[in-house]
Structure formats: structure tokens, C-alpha cells
Amino acid sequence: MIDLADRYQKYVSFKNYQEPDFIPYKYFWGAIVTAYAVANAPVDRIYGLIFTVLQNLPIKGLERFLTKYNNEITQAQISSHFIVSIKGFLFFVAFLMLAYPIVLSVGRSRKFWEELGIKRIAVVSLYFFVALSLLVFPYSYPHVLLSHPSGLASLGVSYGQMSLSPFAESYEIVARRLLKPAIAYFIQMQGYILYYLFSLICIYTLIFMTVCFLESKIESKHKFGEIKPAIYTRKFWVYLSAMTSSYAIVCFQWPGYPENITFILILLAACLPMSSLARLGTVALCMVNHDGSAFALIPIIWFCFPKKERIPALVAVVLFYGIWFASHGLNLQQGLESHVVVGGKKSTLSLLAQHPIAAAAGTFFACKLLWFLVLFASWRLWLEKEQKTAIAIVGITVFPLLMLVLGWDTTRLTGFGFLGMLIALVAVANQYGNFHKNQRQLLLAAACANILLPTYNVALDIPESAFKYPYPGIYKAIGAMLQLIVQ
């Protein structure tokens, strides 16, 4: 059993691996700046900048030449032949530099994988994938608005299209979320169908890393695969209950979204001993994967990173927004309007004001009954003088709620606090034997009931999503029954 004084170190702190920097620090930061610049520089803006600079050069006859050739055909040729190619090359080099220390951490953690039983985890993760697919089948066409025959849904369709040529994307909302479409492009899984298959692989990997995290943190005499059949164990249902939270289940409802890459990287950092460069690379890659990753990363950096790494990691987060701000000509209003945060009847702020109940429902469905688990774990830890651990759990879970003023899809965005919920589950599981019998029965019943409660994916621009469940699977049948009961 873990001593009280060791809980924070065991549950919250990321493991450190001391090694000299094999990539010079200045070059690593150069890769971060390059990746950020590529993600925040759409082709049309680069083209406009080039012509603006050329127009101001004191060269005789240049203005007449630019007037003649500054047309749509020439712009398309220059963009496709030069700008897109240069962006792709720069990002590829930057990506390799940022990913290398992370890959190195995975490779040298052989003992961790062996002790965990990687083959057993791989098999049981497939069980979870199938179980979640029965609850929500990851192919919703034509049942869901904005779905696609390939299997992609909502903005996932835009990311699928982006994977065909990620460095030529100009749609502002998705263009800077570059990492997942770029990886699909690099490994030749671009286009709607292949990108959908790549997204399913990412979902499975997220499930695999979730099981790795829980198995490495929860003290248990039994590992998956040691009790036959594993699918009937109590542990299976508790883990499945956690995965019906929005961070995982929304991947089945809206295949194609990029944040599962962010969650995988966070879980890698939480499980494996990493060098400072690897953790910094994790932060940078998360930011170029999804600009909202900051709301998951900031509390994680503060509570989980070694103290000496906090400021550089936070600077890496702020730097992304600084480059984004600069790419809009230092015009904050223009940047927010491009993301539909402000301006118009369907801006995020106006929808939040119009539908506060839907926003509250969306927040609840992100963790469902496991919100009570977070409160219970924090309360227990506080009473046991583990205030720092309790504050970390609450902070990591709740901080992403700030995103609700920036995005419509409240359930999905609230799920960015998933790590706090998983840590709360670890804290309760490791003290489970010390609880009264009634407490144990209540916790187990709540975990099972949580599985049966459909995860409504609430989006403020579709208020009826708070009470209508359109996604095929067992949850759709349960949702229909609940709707009949309410009516």
C-alpha cells in the first residue's frame, strides 16, 4: 500500500529520466518555432505576405509585373509548387526533431512494458474497443448531421479532407490543428477512407494507453489475462466505465477529430520516465495537434512536471498563441472571429448565453457519474491531509471548463480534463479495501450505472443534442427508452 507521503509522487508526478540533451536546446526550440509557424500560416496568408513585401521593394517595373501576375492562376501555381512544399518539408523536419526524444523514451522503457504485460494489455484493449463499439458504433452515416460515407463525422470530415494536402489547408478552424492530418499524410493514410481507418487505430491506441496508465498506477494482485476470462472481471467494468467518458467515447461518435493524439501523448508522459526534452516535445506536439490542448496541458504542467521544467513548458504553450496572434496581424478580434468565438448569432459566447442548461448538461456528460468519483477522491484525500493531491485532481479535471467560452461542443471539450478523472479513479481504487462495505458497494454500483448512462455529445449550436441520441449502438436504444420515460 502506498504511504500517504508518496501518493502525490505516485499518482500525479511524472517520472523523470536524467540524461544529457542529445539535441542542442536552441535547435530544439527552433523546431518548436518552425512547427508553430507552419501550423499558423495558411498558404493564402503567406502568398499575401510575399506580394506585400515585393510591392514595397524599390525595384523599377516590379509593380507592373506584380499587377500582371497577381491573379488566381499564378497564385495557385506558386502556392502548390513552392509554398506548400516548403511548409511540408519544414514541418516534417521539425516533427522528427520533436518526436525523437519521445520515441527514445518509449524504446528505453522496455522493463516497464514487460512488467505491465504489453501483450495482455494489447488483447484486453481490443475487448474494450469492441465493448465501446457496441455502445456506440464508430460509423454513424447517415444517422448524424454532417456525417460522411467514409465513417467520418462532423469536423472529422474536414480533417479527412485536410489529410489529402494538410499544408495547403485554408479552413481556419482546422488548419492549425495540423499534427494528426499531417501524420496520416506522411504514412500514406490520407483521404476520407484511409484517414477514417487511421482514426480507428488512434482510438485503439488511446484505449491501450488508458489501460497502461491504470494498470501501472493501480495496485492489484491480478493483471488482465491472469483471470479467465478477463472480460468478466470487476476491473474490466470499472475501466470500461471510465472509457465511456467523453475523452474516449466521443471518438466513436465523431471519428476523425485530432484530440486523441493529444491524449495519447499525455498518457505516454504520465506513464513513462521521460527526459526534459521529451516532455517539452510532448507539449509542442500537443499544441500543433489541437490549439485547445493548452487547457489540458497548463494544469498538467503545473502539477505533474518537475519544477525546473514548468516555465519552459508554459512558455512553449504561450508561444503557440503568440505566433497565432502574430499571424492575424496582432488583431485579436480578427483571430477570434475566424474561430467563431465572437461575432454573429452563432458565436460561442452568444450560444453559451442562450443555452446555459445545455452547456451544464454537456459538462455533466463529459464524465457522467464519475464526477462524483472526482469529488469523493478529492474529499478523502483532503481529509487525509493530502491537500496537494486533491487540488491537483480538481485542477486537472476542471481547468478545461474554461474552453466552454471558446467552443460549441461542450461535452467533447470538457473531456480534455480526463487525466484528473483517471487519477481520481486510481486514488479510489488503491484505497478500495479500506472503505466500508456500503461505500464499496455504492462505488461499484455507480461505476456500472455509469456504463448504462448514454454519453450525450452536447453541442451548443445543436441544443437538442442534450436530449436526443442519434449515434447507432446500445446507447441509442437506451436513449430512446429514456426519452419515452421523460415524455
Secondary structure, DSSP 8 states (H G I E B T S, - for coil): ---GGGHHHHHTS--B-----SS-HHHHHHHHHHHHHHHT--HHHHHHHHHHHHHTS--TTHHHHHHHH-SHHHHHHHIIIIIHHHHHHHHHHHHHHHHHHHHHHHHH-HHHHHHHTHHHHHHHHHHHHHHHHHHS-S--TTTSTTB-TTS-BTTHHHHHHHTTSGGG---HHHHT--HHHHHHHHTT--SHHHHHHHHHHHHHHHHHHHHHHHHHHS--S--TTTSSSGGGSHHHHHHHHHHTSHHHHHHHHSTT-SHHHHHHHHHHHHHS-B-HHHHHHHHHHHHHH-TTHHHHHHHHHHHHS-HHHHHHHHHHHHHHHHHHHHHTTT-HHHHHHHTTSSSSTTSHHHHHHH-HHHHHHHHHHHHTTHHHHHHHHHHHHHHTT-HHHHHHHHHHHHGGGGGGGT-SBHHHHHGGGHHHHHHHHHHHHHTGGGS-HHHHHHHHHHHHHHHHS-----BTTBGGGGT---SSSHHHHHHHHHHHHH-
